[in-house]
């Protein structure tokens, strides 16, 4: 029997009002239906927003240290259930077990970090220009937060949004990706076990156009925190502007590794394999471009291809598996379409370039790790986000040309350079236009205590992670206390 799950609205587990459901399927085995989830619509969303607004009236008055204690307890539960959650994530999302454990650990790290913010949430004090007058700027909650999360980090990214929002005193409506609803359901159960009051977080499952879009449009929402594609993010920003909502967007990437002629090549190949094929290339920080100095192109590419060819595809629950499936059939066909686009543009496929169909792999959505060579920076495979195990190798004659190629993209999330020259490293740090830059490490591996986000079409200026997550989850309120006992006029009585 397939388990049927529900939305969580106002403290009750309820089906979609329409009674409709959708299937949650294991991407490594499409015959494995994990559960049935509510296919919600605008009516369900409206009830969830109403519940959040009611809960917000009292939740915002709970002292921040007390709110943070709930978040800390959730972190403790995540620690106890880490292996169970990792295995559930592999079944639902497909990433290999080691990466799933890392995803859960990121949620744990976020919980502990944000729990500490409950006793900080620092404001600012500055001296006033008039005597017997005190001034301070303090943080207050935004109000109702719509958290719309993707499927590729189904526990980590929801914690990036939910936990700082809760510590700051906001109430939420949480709409997870339809490909990973069970991880969202489980995270909410953990928050409730940790003591979260009724209605503070409301969970609404469903498709983006049927549940996500009404949530973005709802006038009772004050902030939309969205992670997903640039195309959808643009629409979120447009719709939210009509009702003057705050918006935090974390969107696409076309990240590059620069491999200089003095680079430690073995280390650079390690970084390219991990960055390009980790999570089957389904990360916004994936290294989908490798810009190699022409002097080491041949040696680097030879080793890179050998390593990619040796990667083992399969279920992420098998500890011998290196690369799991992509998330669904739509994405599988999308990746293959880009292979055909690259071939048509004149790029040379060195390895991969095909859907894997032999043996048990035919049951899932597996694509062979693919490397393009002879890629021109103007080709679509070098410019558009593929979001699969597909990497383009480009050549450069100098560091300056490599940086120019790296920056010639609509995106600007992550970047990396491999070099033994500290001067080159700092020139790259200075001139590469991305939100994150690594030196002698791959483009993936961000830590939660630092800002995460990018420039241009990768985001809209806000950052998740670390102290910067508080900036979008709060409003500033300036308070003046005049204890002079007389009228004092700023800028006049000086």
C-alpha positions in Angstrom: 0.0 0.0 0.0 1.2 3.5 -0.9 1.1 5.9 2.0 -1.0 9.1 1.5 0.3 12.3 3.1 -1.4 15.6 3.8 -0.8 19.3 4.1 -0.3 20.8 7.5 -2.5 23.9 8.0 -3.3 25.6 11.3 -2.2 22.6 13.4 -4.1 19.9 11.4 -3.0 17.4 8.8 -5.5 17.9 6.0 -5.8 16.7 2.3 -6.1 19.2 -0.5 -9.6 20.5 -0.6 -10.0 19.2 -4.1 -9.0 15.7 -3.0 -6.4 15.5 -5.8 -3.0 14.0 -5.2 0.3 13.4 -7.1 2.9 10.7 -6.9 6.3 11.0 -5.3 8.6 8.6 -7.3 12.1 7.3 -6.6 14.3 8.6 -9.5 16.5 5.5 -9.4 13.5 3.2 -9.8 10.4 4.8 -11.3 8.3 1.7 -10.2 9.0 2.7 -6.6 6.2 5.1 -5.6 7.2 6.6 -2.2 3.8 8.2 -1.4 0.8 10.3 -2.6 0.8 14.0 -1.7 -1.9 16.7 -1.9 -2.2 18.5 -5.2 -3.1 21.8 -3.6 -4.5 24.9 -5.2 -5.1 28.6 -4.3 -7.8 27.7 -1.8 -5.4 25.5 0.2 -2.8 28.3 0.0 -5.3 30.9 1.3 -6.1 28.7 4.3 -2.4 28.3 5.1 -1.7 32.0 4.9 -4.7 32.7 7.2 -3.4 30.2 9.7 0.1 31.7 9.5 -1.3 35.2 10.1 -3.2 34.0 13.1 -0.2 32.3 14.6 2.1 35.3 13.9 0.1 37.5 16.4 1.5 35.5 19.3 4.7 34.0 17.8 6.3 37.4 17.2 6.0 38.2 20.9 7.8 35.0 22.0 11.3 36.1 23.1 13.9 35.3 20.5 16.0 33.1 22.8 12.9 31.0 23.4 12.2 30.7 19.7 15.8 29.7 19.1 15.6 26.9 21.7 13.0 25.2 19.5 15.4 25.5 16.5 18.2 24.1 18.7 16.1 21.1 19.7 15.2 20.5 16.0 19.0 20.3 15.4 19.4 17.7 18.1 16.6 15.6 16.5 18.3 15.9 13.1 21.5 14.6 14.7 19.8 11.6 16.1 18.0 10.8 12.8 20.8 11.7 10.4 21.3 8.3 8.9 17.6 7.6 8.6 17.0 11.0 6.9 20.0 10.5 4.6 18.6 7.2 3.3 15.2 8.6 2.9 16.7 11.4 0.9 18.5 9.0 -1.4 15.3 7.2 -2.2 13.4 10.3 -2.8 15.9 12.5 -4.6 18.6 10.2 -5.8 21.9 11.7 -4.6 24.5 9.3 -3.3 24.5 8.4 0.4 27.6 10.3 1.3 26.1 13.5 -0.2 22.7 12.9 1.4 24.5 12.7 4.8 26.1 16.0 4.0 22.8 17.5 3.1 21.4 16.5 6.5 24.6 17.8 8.2 24.1 21.2 6.6 20.6 21.3 8.2 22.2 20.4 11.5 24.8 23.1 11.1 22.2 25.7 10.2 20.0 24.8 13.2 22.9 25.2 15.6 24.1 28.5 14.0 20.6 30.0 13.9 19.9 28.9 17.5 22.8 31.1 18.5 21.2 34.1 16.7 18.4 34.0 19.2 20.7 35.6 21.7 22.2 38.0 19.2 19.9 39.5 16.5 22.1 42.5 16.9 20.9 46.0 16.2 22.9 49.2 16.2 23.3 52.1 18.6 24.6 55.4 17.5 25.0 58.7 19.4 22.3 61.3 18.9 23.1 64.9 18.0 20.8 66.4 20.7 21.4 66.1 24.5 19.3 63.7 26.6 18.3 61.7 23.6 18.9 58.0 22.9 18.7 56.3 19.5 18.8 52.6 18.5 18.0 50.6 15.4 16.5 47.2 16.1 15.4 44.2 14.1 11.7 43.2 14.0 10.0 40.4 12.0 8.9 40.8 8.4 5.6 39.0 9.1 4.5 36.1 6.9 7.2 34.4 4.8 6.5 32.2 1.8 9.3 29.7 1.6 9.5 28.0 -1.9 12.3 25.4 -2.0 13.9 23.2 -4.7 14.4 19.4 -4.8 18.2 19.2 -5.1 18.9 20.0 -1.4 15.6 18.9 0.1 16.6 19.3 3.7 19.5 21.8 3.7 17.8 24.6 1.7 14.5 24.5 3.6 16.5 24.9 6.8 18.3 27.9 5.3 14.9 29.6 5.0 12.7 28.2 7.8 15.1 28.4 10.7 16.3 32.0 10.4 12.7 33.1 9.7 11.5 31.4 12.9 14.3 32.8 15.1 13.5 36.2 13.7 9.8 35.8 14.8 8.1 35.2 11.4 5.4 32.7 10.6 5.6 30.7 7.3 3.9 28.9 4.5 6.3 26.3 3.2 5.8 25.1 -0.4 8.5 22.4 -1.2 9.3 21.1 -4.6 6.9 18.4 -5.8 9.8 16.0 -6.5 10.8 15.9 -2.8 7.7 16.4 -0.6 8.5 13.7 1.9 11.7 15.4 3.1 9.6 18.5 3.7 6.9 16.6 5.5 9.6 15.0 7.7 11.3 18.3 8.5 8.0 19.8 9.6 7.4 16.7 11.9 10.8 17.4 13.4 10.0 21.0 14.1 6.7 20.1 15.7 8.5 17.5 17.9 10.9 20.2 18.9 8.0 22.3 20.2 7.0 24.6 17.4 3.5 26.1 18.1 0.5 25.4 16.0 0.2 27.4 12.8 3.7 29.0 12.9 4.8 26.8 9.9 2.2 25.6 7.5 3.1 23.1 4.8 1.3 23.1 1.4 2.3 20.6 -1.2 1.6 20.9 -4.9 2.7 21.9 -8.3 4.4 25.2 -8.9 1.7 26.7 -11.1 -1.1 25.5 -8.9 0.2 26.1 -5.4 3.4 28.1 -5.7 2.0 30.8 -8.0 -1.1 31.5 -5.7 1.3 31.7 -2.7 3.4 34.3 -4.4 0.4 36.3 -5.4 -1.3 36.2 -2.0 -1.6 39.7 -0.5 -1.2 38.3 3.0 2.4 37.3 2.3 5.1 39.8 3.2 8.2 38.1 1.9 8.8 35.4 -0.8 12.0 33.5 -0.3 12.5 31.4 -3.5 15.2 29.1 -4.7 14.9 27.7 -8.2 15.4 28.5 -11.9 16.1 32.0 -13.2 13.0 31.9 -15.4 10.6 31.2 -12.5 12.5 33.6 -10.3 12.0 36.4 -12.8 8.2 35.7 -12.7 8.2 35.6 -8.9 9.9 39.0 -8.7 7.4 40.5 -11.2 4.3 39.2 -9.5 5.6 40.1 -6.0 6.3 43.6 -7.1 2.6 44.2 -7.8 1.8 43.7 -4.1 5.1 45.3 -2.8 6.4 42.1 -1.3 10.0 41.6 -0.3 11.7 39.0 -2.4 14.8 36.9 -1.9 15.8 35.0 -5.1 18.5 32.3 -5.3 18.5 31.1 -8.9 20.7 29.6 -11.6 24.4 29.3 -12.2 26.9 28.6 -15.0 30.0 28.2 -12.9 33.5 27.9 -14.1 36.8 26.3 -12.8 39.9 28.1 -14.2 42.9 25.7 -14.6 46.1 27.6 -15.1 49.3 26.3 -16.6 50.9 26.1 -13.2 48.0 24.3 -11.6 48.4 21.1 -9.6 46.7 19.1 -12.3 45.7 16.0 -10.2 44.0 18.4 -7.7 42.3 20.3 -10.5 40.9 17.1 -12.0 39.6 16.1 -8.6 37.8 19.4 -8.4 36.4 19.2 -12.0 35.0 15.7 -11.4 33.5 16.6 -8.0 32.2 19.9 -9.3 30.8 18.6 -12.5 29.3 15.3 -11.5 28.6 15.5 -7.8 24.8 15.4 -7.3 24.7 14.4 -11.0 25.5 18.0 -11.8 22.2 19.1 -10.2 23.6 21.9 -8.1 23.3 25.6 -8.7 27.1 25.7 -7.9 28.0 22.8 -10.2 31.2 23.3 -12.3 29.6 23.1 -15.7 32.5 24.9 -17.4 36.2 24.2 -17.0 38.4 26.9 -18.6 41.9 25.4 -19.1 45.1 27.1 -20.1 46.1 25.9 -23.6 49.5 24.7 -22.3 47.9 22.0 -20.0 44.7 21.4 -22.0 45.8 18.0 -23.4 47.1 16.6 -20.1 44.2 17.9 -18.1 41.5 16.7 -20.5 43.0 13.2 -20.8 42.9 12.7 -17.1 39.5 14.3 -16.8 38.0 12.0 -19.4 39.5 8.9 -17.8 38.1 9.8 -14.4 34.6 10.5 -15.8 34.5 7.3 -17.7 35.3 5.4 -14.5 32.4 6.8 -12.5 29.9 4.2 -11.5 26.2 4.9 -12.0 23.5 3.4 -9.8 21.4 3.7 -6.7 22.8 6.1 -4.2 22.2 3.6 -1.4 25.0 1.5 -2.9 28.2 2.8 -1.3 30.1 1.9 -4.5 27.9 4.3 -6.6 29.6 7.6 -7.7 26.7 9.2 -9.7 23.0 8.7 -9.1 20.1 9.6 -11.3 18.8 12.9 -12.4 15.6 13.9 -10.7 12.9 13.0 -13.2 12.2 12.1 -16.9 11.7 15.7 -17.9 15.2 16.6 -16.6 16.7 13.5 -18.2 15.4 14.5 -21.6 16.5 18.1 -21.1 20.0 17.0 -20.4 20.0 14.9 -23.6 18.6 17.7 -25.6 21.6 19.8 -24.6 23.9 17.0 -25.7 22.3 17.2 -29.2 22.6 21.1 -29.1 26.3 20.9 -28.3 26.9 18.3 -31.0 25.0 20.5 -33.5 27.1 23.5 -32.5 30.3 21.7 -33.2 31.4 20.7 -29.7 33.2 17.4 -29.5 31.8 14.8 -27.0 34.8 13.1 -25.3 32.8 10.8 -23.0 29.1 10.1 -22.2 26.4 11.9 -24.1 23.7 9.3 -23.7 21.0 8.0 -21.5 22.0 4.9 -19.6 19.6 2.0 -20.2 21.4 -1.2 -19.4 20.4 -3.5 -16.5 18.9 -1.9 -13.4 19.7 1.6 -14.8 16.8 1.4 -17.2 14.4 1.6 -14.3 15.6 5.1 -13.4 16.6 8.4 -14.9 20.3 7.9 -15.4 22.6 10.0 -17.7 26.2 9.2 -18.4 28.7 11.8 -17.2 29.4 13.9 -20.3 32.4 16.1 -21.3 32.4 18.4 -24.3 35.6 19.7 -25.8 36.3 22.3 -28.5 33.7 24.5 -26.9 33.4 28.1 -28.0 32.3 30.6 -25.2 29.3 31.6 -27.4 27.9 28.1 -27.7 24.7 27.4 -25.8 26.3 24.5 -23.8 28.8 27.1 -22.5 26.2 29.7 -21.6 22.9 28.0 -20.5 22.3 26.0 -17.3 21.9 22.4 -18.2 21.5 21.1 -14.6 22.9 17.6 -15.2 26.1 15.7 -15.4 27.4 17.7 -18.4 30.7 19.8 -18.5 32.1 22.0 -21.2 35.9 22.4 -21.5 37.1 25.7 -23.0 40.6 26.9 -23.7 42.3 30.1 -22.7 45.7 31.5 -23.5 46.2 33.5 -20.3 44.7 34.2 -16.9 43.1 37.4 -18.3 41.4 35.6 -21.1 40.2 32.9 -18.7 38.6 35.5 -16.4 37.0 37.2 -19.4 35.4 33.9 -20.5 34.4 33.1 -16.9 32.6 36.4 -16.6 30.9 36.2 -20.0 27.7 34.7 -18.7 24.3 35.8 -17.5 25.0 34.2 -14.1 27.4 34.8 -11.3 27.2 32.4 -8.5 30.4 30.4 -7.9 33.9 30.2 -9.4 37.2 28.5 -8.8 40.8 28.8 -9.8 43.6 26.3 -9.6 47.1 27.8 -9.5 50.3 27.8 -7.4 50.8 31.5 -8.0 49.4 33.6 -5.1 49.4 36.7 -7.3 47.2 35.0 -9.9 44.9 33.7 -7.2 44.4 37.2 -5.8 43.9 38.7 -9.3 41.2 36.1 -9.9 39.6 36.9 -6.6 39.6 40.6 -7.6 38.4 40.3 -11.2 36.0 37.3 -11.3 32.4 38.6 -10.9 30.7 35.9 -8.8 29.3 35.8 -5.3 31.7 32.9 -4.3 35.3 32.2 -5.4 37.4 29.2 -4.4 41.2 28.9 -4.7 42.5 25.4 -5.3 39.1 23.9 -4.5 36.0 23.2 -6.6 33.0 25.4 -7.1 30.9 23.5 -4.5 31.4 23.3 -0.8 29.9 26.4 0.8 29.7 26.6 4.6 26.6 27.8 6.4 28.3 30.5 8.4 29.1 32.6 5.3 26.9 34.4 2.9 25.6 32.3 0.0 24.4 33.8 -3.3 25.4 35.4 -6.5 25.2 38.3 -8.9 23.4 39.1 -12.2 20.7 36.5 -13.0 21.8 34.3 -10.1 20.0 36.4 -7.5 18.6 39.8 -6.6 21.2 40.9 -4.1 20.1 39.1 -0.9 22.2 36.3 0.6 21.3 33.1 2.5 23.6 31.7 5.2 25.4 33.2 8.1 24.5 36.5 9.6 23.3 37.8 6.2 20.2 35.6 6.3 18.8 37.8 9.0 18.8 40.8 6.7 15.9 39.6 4.5 14.1 37.9 7.4 13.8 41.2 9.4 12.9 44.8 9.0 14.8 47.6 10.6 13.0 49.8 13.2 14.6 52.9 14.5 13.7 54.0 18.0 14.4 57.5 19.6 13.9 58.2 23.3 14.0 61.8 24.3 14.4 62.2 28.0 15.1 65.9 28.0 11.6 66.9 29.1 11.4 69.6 26.4 10.8 69.8 22.6 14.0 69.2 20.7 14.1 69.5 17.0 16.7 67.5 15.1 18.8 69.4 12.6 17.3 72.7 14.0 18.2 72.9 17.7 21.9 72.3 17.3 
